[in-house]
Amino acid sequence: MHGKKGIALLLSSFLVISLAACSSGNNGGTTPEESAAGSNAPKDTASLTPLGKYDPPIEVTAVRGITEGTKYSEGESIDNNVWSKAYESELGVKVKYLWTTPTAQYDQKLNIAIASDDLPDITPVSASQLKRLVEDGALEDLTSLYEQYGSELTKGIMSQDGGNAIKSATFDGKLYGLPNMTSGLGQTHVLWVRTDWLQKLGLPEPKTMDDVTRTAEAFVKQDPDGNHKADTYGLGINKDIFGFYAGMQGFFNGFHAYPNTWVKDASGKLGYGSVQPETKAALLKLQELYKQGLLDKEFGTKDATKVSEAANGGKLGLFYGFFWNAGWLQDGKNTDPTMEWKPISIVSSDDQPAKAQVPFAINTYYVVKKGAKNPEAAVKVLNFDFEKLWGETAQPDIYSVNNNTAIFEYALLYGEAPRKNLDAYLNVVKALEANDPSGLNTEEKGYYDNILAFRAGDLKLWGNEQMYGPAGSLSVIDSYSKNVQLVDDAYYGAPTQGMTDNNATLQKLQLEVFTRIIMGGSIDEFDQFVAQWNDLGGNTITGEVNDWLASQ
């Protein structure tokens, strides 16, 4: 979601943690004794605090991938920018990159570095790389360093998912990585509905799966755009079937199916959501919609961007996706000011409420090489990053986003609180009701101002209202949270050997079979898929996942 859709969209994913979560302050905490920090402890007392400065400065080596399209101000680079300068001037940490590479090549280059035992002090790694490095004895144990140096803000953010992120980086009771925190909650689905079309056709908002079907049919057959051509689609779906825009997780959730995640069965064992009977029922319904012409006949060739072009071009009236999809609809609103979309809760196929699936969202960890001279520096840099992005002294216009530039991408370590967007929504709505923004931090005040500007007629800020306004997409996620309508991925361990060996094959198989079934293949193929899935490694993985569960 980064890059091209303007500052409102960019900021939506990188919102400030709630005031409540940071009001306890983050410069406090007891100053650890040098002896407690081990033989590598710095020798000046100032640097023994979470945000204390090293004097004299220290050098920390690192490597990283660079996101395609990363922009810098004139004269700046990954080695010379607002973050690197602040690390040196405020923390006394000079960051030296041994190498950087485009993100697409990062894993491959890092695997070579791991194999040749050539790691820098701080390295971003995947869950499987973390596991391998722990087994090789190549990493510093961060347990006591995190406890001693972690600021209150850092520890608050890191524990906001109930502790699963930290558990996922813990092996035999020892913490070996700092998770790059992100929000699983922000990756739940809402149902986006073209409400001006509903009004035009005299239809109510969908409340059930049958309503979704009826609405999709009306959007296809009753000419909602009034051009006397049969050129509109009912329900959007992308070629990968799942994903952040026009993905079908929310649709499957309506059948109490949770594909691509691990769920507990009645006996307390973990099973893979994609091979459960509820998934078969959802596929059968999608097949029916396809047969009726309510899905794009050529969906198998269209990615999320193509589907969004159909929505913005006035050819699509319903799709499931993330809360920030409003940002991707802004172009359509700019082109056609009468276009209205509303985010609503996912709907159920029966009398049981639908629950939205929440993926385990951590896929990057920051690790410290065993024997690094200042292993606590990683924790202190993370404290600094969180403070400048989300803390009481945050300066988002300097450190997060400015002039459509994603400055946060330059930070050595990164993370965002799982509830941050939800908390920001609650704060903004409260301020709107009271007509008093004085309690808002800089970034929340930006949303508040943008919503008022939209209400005063600036349609280019419509997306702010659709996300952070009283009836915005985050109000839907808030209702999931309050009504306990969420199903967390029950597995948050490192990839098992079976996953490493077989996941690519199993994912390919799933996509091929699900696509064939939706396009009219026999539903009996699902049972063959389940058998094949088990034979091709699924049985092994299920065993490994349940062994992991037993060890928790």
PLY file of the C-alpha trace (Angstrom):
ply
format ascii 1.0
element vertex 552
property float x
property float y
property float z
element edge 551
property int vertex1
property int vertex2
end_header
0.00 0.00 0.00
3.03 2.25 -0.02
3.91 4.75 -2.65
1.48 5.85 -5.25
-1.81 6.68 -3.59
-0.83 9.80 -1.72
0.00 10.80 1.76
-3.38 9.95 3.28
-3.06 6.32 2.24
0.58 6.10 3.20
-0.07 7.48 6.63
-3.06 5.22 7.19
-0.82 2.24 7.67
1.69 3.97 9.88
-0.42 5.60 12.50
0.60 6.70 15.90
0.11 4.30 18.77
-2.70 5.43 21.06
-1.98 8.07 23.65
-3.07 5.65 26.35
-0.40 3.17 25.31
2.39 5.72 25.51
1.22 7.98 28.30
3.21 5.98 30.82
6.34 7.54 29.32
9.20 5.68 27.78
12.39 7.23 29.01
11.86 5.82 32.45
12.59 2.41 33.88
15.42 1.48 36.14
18.95 2.06 35.00
20.61 -1.34 34.73
23.96 -1.98 36.34
26.90 -2.54 34.05
27.46 -5.96 35.53
23.88 -7.01 34.79
24.32 -6.23 31.11
27.24 -8.59 30.74
30.83 -8.06 29.75
29.83 -6.19 26.59
28.12 -3.42 28.57
29.01 0.15 27.60
31.13 1.93 30.17
29.40 5.31 30.34
26.28 5.55 32.48
24.22 7.69 30.06
24.20 4.91 27.48
22.83 2.46 30.04
19.35 4.01 29.74
16.83 3.07 26.99
17.49 6.27 25.01
20.87 7.30 26.47
23.65 8.44 24.12
26.91 6.55 23.65
29.88 8.80 24.35
32.22 8.22 22.63
30.02 7.07 19.72
29.98 3.41 18.66
29.79 1.88 15.18
27.18 -0.75 14.37
27.31 -2.75 11.14
24.14 -3.82 9.31
22.73 -5.09 6.00
19.31 -4.57 4.47
17.03 -4.83 1.49
15.87 -1.60 -0.15
12.23 -1.39 -1.26
11.80 -0.79 -4.97
10.91 2.84 -5.65
12.35 4.17 -2.38
12.80 7.93 -2.78
15.33 10.22 -1.09
15.63 13.99 -0.84
18.47 15.56 -2.80
21.87 14.60 -1.44
20.44 11.82 0.74
20.87 8.05 0.53
20.36 5.03 2.76
23.73 5.88 4.39
23.00 9.58 4.77
19.47 10.65 5.78
17.43 12.02 8.66
17.46 8.66 10.48
21.18 7.92 10.11
22.02 11.46 11.24
19.71 11.21 14.26
21.19 7.85 15.30
24.59 9.49 15.42
23.66 12.86 16.94
21.08 11.64 19.49
22.14 8.06 20.25
25.85 8.10 19.47
25.37 5.19 17.04
27.04 5.27 13.62
25.37 2.78 11.28
27.63 1.24 8.65
25.91 -0.88 5.98
28.19 -3.68 4.80
25.82 -4.13 1.85
22.34 -3.29 0.64
20.35 -4.93 -2.15
16.88 -4.66 -3.72
14.32 -6.40 -1.47
13.64 -9.07 -4.12
17.26 -10.28 -3.91
17.70 -9.84 -0.15
16.88 -13.37 1.00
19.21 -14.96 -1.51
22.12 -12.65 -0.63
21.52 -13.08 3.10
21.45 -16.89 2.81
24.91 -16.72 1.21
26.13 -14.50 4.09
24.65 -16.95 6.64
26.30 -19.92 4.92
29.69 -18.19 4.94
29.29 -17.03 8.57
29.56 -13.41 7.45
26.90 -11.53 9.42
26.96 -7.87 10.50
26.01 -6.76 14.02
22.30 -6.28 13.16
20.44 -8.24 10.48
16.77 -8.40 9.43
15.87 -12.09 8.93
12.83 -14.24 8.13
11.36 -16.69 10.64
13.11 -19.64 8.97
16.46 -17.78 8.88
16.00 -16.91 12.57
15.43 -20.57 13.42
18.48 -21.66 11.41
20.75 -19.06 13.05
19.54 -20.05 16.53
20.30 -23.71 15.77
23.76 -22.69 14.49
24.49 -20.82 17.74
25.17 -17.67 15.68
23.04 -15.18 17.62
23.28 -13.14 20.78
20.75 -13.99 23.52
18.75 -10.76 23.89
16.60 -11.82 26.87
18.26 -9.75 29.60
19.22 -6.93 27.22
15.59 -6.49 26.12
14.44 -6.57 29.73
17.03 -3.99 30.82
17.17 -1.64 27.84
13.68 -1.92 26.33
11.70 1.31 26.91
8.15 1.16 28.26
6.90 2.24 24.84
8.83 -0.57 23.12
7.62 -3.21 25.56
4.06 -1.92 25.25
4.09 -2.17 21.45
5.79 -5.56 21.50
3.21 -7.07 23.84
0.11 -5.61 22.20
-0.65 -8.84 20.30
-0.93 -10.77 23.56
2.73 -11.77 23.51
2.75 -14.09 20.49
5.30 -12.01 18.56
7.87 -12.21 21.36
7.06 -15.92 21.87
7.71 -16.53 18.16
11.29 -15.20 18.59
11.89 -17.18 21.80
13.66 -20.55 21.75
14.14 -22.62 24.92
13.11 -19.60 26.97
15.63 -17.25 25.34
14.82 -14.27 23.13
16.94 -14.28 19.97
15.20 -11.70 17.77
13.26 -8.43 17.95
10.06 -8.88 15.92
9.20 -6.28 13.29
5.79 -5.63 14.82
2.81 -5.17 12.55
-0.93 -5.58 12.77
-2.77 -8.83 12.14
-5.93 -6.99 13.21
-5.36 -4.51 10.37
-5.39 -7.43 7.93
-8.92 -8.59 8.75
-11.48 -8.15 6.00
-14.39 -5.77 5.70
-16.97 -5.84 2.88
-16.83 -2.75 0.64
-20.21 -1.91 -0.95
-21.07 0.63 -3.64
-23.90 2.35 -1.72
-24.93 4.83 -4.44
-25.76 1.77 -6.55
-27.77 0.31 -3.66
-29.80 3.52 -3.48
-30.29 3.67 -7.21
-31.64 0.10 -7.27
-33.60 0.44 -4.03
-31.61 -2.23 -2.21
-30.75 -2.50 1.51
-27.21 -3.04 2.79
-26.33 -6.77 2.74
-26.82 -8.42 6.14
-26.46 -12.09 5.12
-24.63 -14.14 2.49
-27.91 -14.48 0.58
-28.12 -10.67 0.55
-24.59 -10.51 -0.90
-25.68 -12.87 -3.68
-28.84 -10.85 -4.40
-26.89 -7.57 -4.36
-24.21 -8.96 -6.70
-26.93 -10.19 -9.07
-28.65 -6.80 -9.09
-25.32 -5.05 -9.75
-24.80 -7.29 -12.80
-28.33 -7.41 -14.22
-30.01 -4.11 -13.33
-27.60 -1.66 -15.00
-26.54 0.26 -11.87
-24.34 2.65 -13.87
-27.25 3.46 -16.20
-25.32 3.12 -19.47
-27.66 0.44 -20.92
-24.76 -2.01 -21.29
-24.15 -5.31 -19.49
-20.66 -4.26 -18.33
-20.75 -4.35 -14.51
-19.54 -7.06 -12.10
-21.17 -8.07 -8.87
-18.42 -9.31 -6.56
-14.70 -8.63 -7.08
-12.18 -11.47 -6.90
-8.47 -11.44 -7.79
-6.45 -14.18 -9.48
-4.75 -15.25 -6.24
-8.25 -15.72 -4.66
-6.89 -14.37 -1.36
-5.17 -11.10 -0.45
-5.57 -7.49 0.66
-7.90 -6.28 -2.11
-10.72 -8.32 -3.62
-9.42 -11.35 -1.76
-11.90 -13.91 -0.52
-10.86 -14.42 3.12
-13.91 -12.43 4.30
-16.21 -14.44 2.03
-14.83 -17.76 3.33
-15.09 -16.46 6.90
-18.83 -16.08 6.25
-18.92 -19.90 5.95
-16.81 -20.22 9.16
-13.85 -21.26 7.02
-10.38 -19.83 7.73
-8.12 -20.64 4.76
-4.33 -20.31 4.99
-4.39 -20.25 8.80
-4.26 -22.88 11.54
-7.42 -23.39 13.59
-8.26 -25.46 16.67
-10.75 -28.29 16.17
-13.20 -29.64 18.77
-10.52 -31.93 20.23
-8.07 -29.02 20.77
-5.79 -30.14 17.92
-4.66 -27.77 15.17
-5.84 -28.26 11.59
-5.17 -26.27 8.43
-8.13 -24.07 7.51
-7.87 -24.64 3.76
-8.62 -28.38 4.04
-11.64 -28.18 6.36
-15.21 -29.01 5.19
-16.34 -25.37 5.66
-13.88 -24.35 2.93
-15.59 -26.75 0.54
-18.96 -25.06 1.22
-17.49 -21.61 0.45
-15.96 -22.87 -2.81
-19.29 -24.37 -3.86
-20.97 -21.00 -3.34
-18.27 -19.20 -5.35
-18.77 -21.74 -8.13
-22.47 -20.88 -8.11
-21.74 -17.13 -8.31
-19.31 -17.72 -11.19
-21.86 -19.82 -13.07
-24.45 -17.06 -12.64
-22.03 -14.49 -14.08
-21.71 -12.56 -10.82
-17.89 -12.82 -10.81
-15.59 -11.60 -13.58
-15.27 -14.56 -15.97
-11.61 -13.67 -16.48
-10.70 -13.23 -12.80
-7.96 -15.86 -13.17
-5.81 -13.37 -15.09
-6.47 -10.23 -12.98
-4.44 -9.16 -9.97
-5.56 -6.77 -7.22
-4.50 -3.71 -9.24
-6.65 -4.79 -12.21
-9.67 -5.36 -9.96
-9.17 -1.92 -8.39
-9.19 -0.42 -11.90
-12.62 -1.99 -12.43
-13.87 -0.55 -9.12
-12.46 2.92 -9.87
-13.80 2.73 -13.41
-17.35 2.23 -12.11
-17.61 -1.44 -13.16
-17.62 -3.18 -9.77
-19.96 -2.88 -6.79
-18.80 -5.29 -4.06
-15.49 -6.65 -2.81
-13.81 -7.87 0.35
-10.55 -6.32 1.52
-8.48 -4.49 4.14
-9.57 -1.33 5.97
-7.19 0.86 3.96
-8.69 -0.12 0.58
-10.47 3.25 0.75
-7.13 4.71 -0.34
-7.28 2.62 -3.50
-10.83 3.86 -4.15
-9.87 7.53 -3.93
-9.03 7.74 -7.66
-12.55 6.55 -8.49
-14.05 9.17 -6.16
-11.89 11.87 -7.77
-13.13 10.85 -11.23
-16.78 10.40 -10.23
-17.75 12.46 -7.16
-21.15 10.68 -7.01
-19.44 7.33 -6.35
-20.06 6.21 -2.75
-18.58 3.18 -1.03
-19.31 1.98 2.49
-17.34 -0.58 4.52
-19.56 -3.04 6.40
-19.01 -6.16 8.52
-18.48 -9.47 6.78
-21.74 -11.43 6.66
-22.62 -14.99 7.63
-24.12 -17.81 5.58
-26.17 -19.05 8.57
-27.49 -17.92 11.97
-24.02 -17.92 13.58
-22.15 -14.57 13.42
-19.24 -14.45 10.98
-15.80 -14.09 12.57
-12.93 -12.44 10.71
-9.64 -14.31 10.47
-6.56 -12.60 11.88
-3.25 -13.75 10.37
-0.06 -13.98 12.39
1.50 -10.88 10.92
5.18 -11.05 11.89
7.50 -12.07 9.06
10.72 -10.19 9.87
12.98 -10.27 12.95
16.03 -8.18 13.82
18.88 -10.33 15.18
22.28 -9.55 16.70
25.40 -11.52 15.79
26.91 -13.51 18.66
29.89 -11.61 20.03
28.78 -8.19 18.72
30.57 -5.51 20.72
27.40 -3.66 21.73
24.50 -6.11 21.46
22.20 -3.80 23.45
22.46 -1.20 20.63
19.75 -3.03 18.65
17.27 -2.60 21.51
18.24 1.06 21.97
17.87 1.81 18.24
14.42 0.17 18.31
13.47 2.33 21.32
14.61 5.40 19.39
12.69 4.40 16.26
9.48 3.79 18.20
9.86 7.08 20.09
10.35 9.13 16.91
7.46 7.37 15.12
4.91 6.66 17.85
6.10 8.12 21.19
5.21 11.27 23.11
7.93 13.19 21.26
7.09 11.68 17.86
7.77 13.84 14.81
5.96 12.02 11.99
6.50 14.81 9.46
10.28 14.42 9.96
10.60 10.67 10.53
7.53 9.00 8.97
6.08 10.58 5.83
6.63 13.94 4.16
5.90 15.16 0.64
4.70 11.67 -0.28
8.09 10.24 0.73
8.10 7.19 2.98
10.88 8.36 5.31
10.11 5.55 7.79
11.66 3.14 5.27
15.14 4.52 6.08
14.95 3.45 9.75
17.31 0.62 10.67
14.63 -1.19 12.70
10.89 -0.74 12.32
7.59 -1.76 13.89
4.09 -0.55 14.55
1.61 -1.37 17.30
-1.01 -4.00 16.33
-3.85 -1.77 17.58
-2.41 1.53 16.38
-4.91 2.28 13.61
-7.82 1.18 15.78
-6.70 3.37 18.67
-6.18 6.32 16.33
-9.72 5.87 14.96
-11.15 5.86 18.52
-9.21 9.02 19.38
-10.21 10.84 16.18
-13.91 9.96 16.52
-13.89 11.13 20.15
-12.31 14.42 19.07
-14.87 14.85 16.26
-17.76 14.27 18.67
-16.36 16.78 21.18
-15.25 19.19 18.45
-11.96 19.28 20.37
-8.71 17.94 18.85
-6.51 19.08 21.76
-5.92 15.52 22.97
-4.69 14.26 19.60
-1.07 13.74 18.65
0.37 15.08 15.39
-0.69 12.25 13.15
-4.18 11.84 14.61
-4.66 15.60 14.25
-3.81 15.14 10.55
-6.70 12.70 10.14
-9.01 14.95 12.14
-8.17 17.96 9.96
-8.51 15.93 6.76
-11.96 14.67 7.76
-13.13 18.23 8.52
-11.71 19.39 5.19
-13.52 16.57 3.38
-16.78 17.47 5.12
-16.24 21.07 4.02
-16.06 19.92 0.39
-12.54 18.65 -0.36
-13.40 15.32 -2.02
-9.72 14.40 -2.40
-9.72 13.67 1.35
-12.77 11.38 1.17
-10.66 8.32 2.03
-9.88 9.72 5.50
-13.57 9.72 6.41
-13.97 6.21 4.96
-11.24 4.86 7.25
-11.09 7.04 10.37
-14.59 8.58 10.43
-17.41 7.35 12.72
-18.71 4.91 10.08
-15.30 4.18 8.55
-13.70 0.79 7.98
-11.94 0.91 11.36
-15.35 1.15 13.05
-16.05 -2.28 11.52
-12.81 -3.72 12.91
-13.61 -2.09 16.26
-16.92 -3.95 16.29
-15.14 -7.26 15.52
-12.83 -6.59 18.46
-15.60 -5.59 20.91
-17.93 -8.44 19.90
-15.17 -11.09 19.91
-15.71 -11.76 16.19
-12.08 -12.62 15.47
-10.26 -15.90 14.86
-6.48 -15.68 15.34
-4.11 -17.90 13.41
-3.33 -20.50 16.08
0.23 -21.18 14.85
2.90 -18.53 15.39
6.06 -20.64 15.50
8.89 -20.59 12.99
8.29 -22.48 9.75
8.63 -26.21 10.42
10.84 -28.44 8.28
7.72 -29.72 6.54
6.62 -26.16 5.73
10.06 -25.24 4.40
10.12 -28.38 2.21
6.51 -28.40 1.00
4.69 -25.07 1.39
5.45 -23.78 -2.13
4.06 -26.98 -3.67
0.99 -27.01 -1.41
0.16 -23.34 -2.09
0.44 -23.90 -5.85
-1.80 -26.96 -5.61
-4.38 -25.05 -3.56
-4.56 -22.15 -6.01
-4.91 -24.46 -9.03
-7.65 -26.59 -7.47
-9.61 -23.69 -5.94
-9.50 -21.79 -9.26
-10.71 -24.87 -11.19
-13.57 -25.48 -8.76
-14.73 -21.85 -8.85
-14.66 -21.92 -12.67
-16.92 -24.95 -12.77
-14.78 -28.00 -11.99
-16.31 -30.82 -9.97
-16.66 -30.05 -6.26
-15.39 -33.61 -5.68
-11.98 -32.21 -6.59
-11.92 -30.68 -3.12
-11.79 -34.09 -1.43
-9.03 -35.17 -3.83
-7.19 -31.92 -2.96
-7.40 -32.70 0.76
-5.97 -36.20 0.17
-3.23 -34.82 -2.08
-2.46 -32.02 0.38
-1.95 -34.57 3.14
0.19 -36.84 0.93
2.41 -34.00 -0.32
3.51 -32.91 3.15
0.33 -31.67 4.81
0.20 -34.65 7.18
3.81 -34.06 8.20
3.22 -30.34 8.77
0.06 -30.98 10.80
2.06 -33.34 13.03
4.83 -30.76 13.47
2.37 -27.98 14.26
0.66 -30.11 16.92
4.05 -31.06 18.41
4.77 -27.33 18.64
1.38 -26.75 20.30
2.11 -29.47 22.88
5.44 -27.80 23.70
3.90 -24.37 24.41
0 1
1 2
2 3
3 4
4 5
5 6
6 7
7 8
8 9
9 10
10 11
11 12
12 13
13 14
14 15
15 16
16 17
17 18
18 19
19 20
20 21
21 22
22 23
23 24
24 25
25 26
26 27
27 28
28 29
29 30
30 31
31 32
32 33
33 34
34 35
35 36
36 37
37 38
38 39
39 40
40 41
41 42
42 43
43 44
44 45
45 46
46 47
47 48
48 49
49 50
50 51
51 52
52 53
53 54
54 55
55 56
56 57
57 58
58 59
59 60
60 61
61 62
62 63
63 64
64 65
65 66
66 67
67 68
68 69
69 70
70 71
71 72
72 73
73 74
74 75
75 76
76 77
77 78
78 79
79 80
80 81
81 82
82 83
83 84
84 85
85 86
86 87
87 88
88 89
89 90
90 91
91 92
92 93
93 94
94 95
95 96
96 97
97 98
98 99
99 100
100 101
101 102
102 103
103 104
104 105
105 106
106 107
107 108
108 109
109 110
110 111
111 112
112 113
113 114
114 115
115 116
116 117
117 118
118 119
119 120
120 121
121 122
122 123
123 124
124 125
125 126
126 127
127 128
128 129
129 130
130 131
131 132
132 133
133 134
134 135
135 136
136 137
137 138
138 139
139 140
140 141
141 142
142 143
143 144
144 145
145 146
146 147
147 148
148 149
149 150
150 151
151 152
152 153
153 154
154 155
155 156
156 157
157 158
158 159
159 160
160 161
161 162
162 163
163 164
164 165
165 166
166 167
167 168
168 169
169 170
170 171
171 172
172 173
173 174
174 175
175 176
176 177
177 178
178 179
179 180
180 181
181 182
182 183
183 184
184 185
185 186
186 187
187 188
188 189
189 190
190 191
191 192
192 193
193 194
194 195
195 196
196 197
197 198
198 199
199 200
200 201
201 202
202 203
203 204
204 205
205 206
206 207
207 208
208 209
209 210
210 211
211 212
212 213
213 214
214 215
215 216
216 217
217 218
218 219
219 220
220 221
221 222
222 223
223 224
224 225
225 226
226 227
227 228
228 229
229 230
230 231
231 232
232 233
233 234
234 235
235 236
236 237
237 238
238 239
239 240
240 241
241 242
242 243
243 244
244 245
245 246
246 247
247 248
248 249
249 250
250 251
251 252
252 253
253 254
254 255
255 256
256 257
257 258
258 259
259 260
260 261
261 262
262 263
263 264
264 265
265 266
266 267
267 268
268 269
269 270
270 271
271 272
272 273
273 274
274 275
275 276
276 277
277 278
278 279
279 280
280 281
281 282
282 283
283 284
284 285
285 286
286 287
287 288
288 289
289 290
290 291
291 292
292 293
293 294
294 295
295 296
296 297
297 298
298 299
299 300
300 301
301 302
302 303
303 304
304 305
305 306
306 307
307 308
308 309
309 310
310 311
311 312
312 313
313 314
314 315
315 316
316 317
317 318
318 319
319 320
320 321
321 322
322 323
323 324
324 325
325 326
326 327
327 328
328 329
329 330
330 331
331 332
332 333
333 334
334 335
335 336
336 337
337 338
338 339
339 340
340 341
341 342
342 343
343 344
344 345
345 346
346 347
347 348
348 349
349 350
350 351
351 352
352 353
353 354
354 355
355 356
356 357
357 358
358 359
359 360
360 361
361 362
362 363
363 364
364 365
365 366
366 367
367 368
368 369
369 370
370 371
371 372
372 373
373 374
374 375
375 376
376 377
377 378
378 379
379 380
380 381
381 382
382 383
383 384
384 385
385 386
386 387
387 388
388 389
389 390
390 391
391 392
392 393
393 394
394 395
395 396
396 397
397 398
398 399
399 400
400 401
401 402
402 403
403 404
404 405
405 406
406 407
407 408
408 409
409 410
410 411
411 412
412 413
413 414
414 415
415 416
416 417
417 418
418 419
419 420
420 421
421 422
422 423
423 424
424 425
425 426
426 427
427 428
428 429
429 430
430 431
431 432
432 433
433 434
434 435
435 436
436 437
437 438
438 439
439 440
440 441
441 442
442 443
443 444
444 445
445 446
446 447
447 448
448 449
449 450
450 451
451 452
452 453
453 454
454 455
455 456
456 457
457 458
458 459
459 460
460 461
461 462
462 463
463 464
464 465
465 466
466 467
467 468
468 469
469 470
470 471
471 472
472 473
473 474
474 475
475 476
476 477
477 478
478 479
479 480
480 481
481 482
482 483
483 484
484 485
485 486
486 487
487 488
488 489
489 490
490 491
491 492
492 493
493 494
494 495
495 496
496 497
497 498
498 499
499 500
500 501
501 502
502 503
503 504
504 505
505 506
506 507
507 508
508 509
509 510
510 511
511 512
512 513
513 514
514 515
515 516
516 517
517 518
518 519
519 520
520 521
521 522
522 523
523 524
524 525
525 526
526 527
527 528
528 529
529 530
530 531
531 532
532 533
533 534
534 535
535 536
536 537
537 538
538 539
539 540
540 541
541 542
542 543
543 544
544 545
545 546
546 547
547 548
548 549
549 550
550 551
